[in-house]
Amino acid sequence: MPKSKVRKKGDPAAPRTLSSTSVSATKALAPSPTWYPVVMAAILVIGLAYLVAYYLASDKLAFMQHLGAWNFAVGFGILVVGLVMAVRWR
């Protein structure tokens, strides 16, 4: 049976250098600013409020009458922006 090669251990006193991938990963995991969750929550509430307003008062608001079923796209689009922000929140 052949014997595997023994790896030489590096000098423990030698300084280690960081690779470029570990530096970019550390930078990517930086915490979000304090205003980020406030804006995220506001966008989610605005999207929900838009959909509720469409259901309750679409016949009274002229711009919602003109959009018709596209109001769903507007409301869910705003919600998707808020959800994307929620996924990126650290």
BELZICOR-V305527 format. One record per backbone hydrogen bond with DSSP energy under -0.5 kcal/mol. CO is the residue of the C=O (numbers start at 1). NH is the residue of the N-H. If there is no record, write none. Layout:
# BELZICOR-V305527
co=CO nh=NH
co=CO nh=NH
This chain:
# BELZICOR-V305527
co=11 nh=14
co=19 nh=23
co=20 nh=24
co=21 nh=25
co=22 nh=26
co=23 nh=27
co=24 nh=28
co=25 nh=29
co=27 nh=30
co=33 nh=36
co=33 nh=37
co=35 nh=39
co=36 nh=40
co=37 nh=41
co=38 nh=42
co=39 nh=43
co=40 nh=44
co=41 nh=45
co=42 nh=46
co=43 nh=47
co=44 nh=48
co=45 nh=49
co=46 nh=50
co=47 nh=51
co=48 nh=52
co=49 nh=53
co=50 nh=54
co=51 nh=55
co=52 nh=56
co=53 nh=57
co=54 nh=58
co=57 nh=60
co=57 nh=61
co=60 nh=62
co=61 nh=65
co=62 nh=66
co=63 nh=67
co=64 nh=68
co=67 nh=70
co=68 nh=71
co=69 nh=72
co=69 nh=73
co=70 nh=74
co=71 nh=75
co=72 nh=76
co=73 nh=77
co=74 nh=78
co=75 nh=79
co=76 nh=80
co=77 nh=81
co=78 nh=82
co=79 nh=83
co=80 nh=84
co=81 nh=85
co=82 nh=86
co=83 nh=87
co=84 nh=88
co=85 nh=89
co=86 nh=89
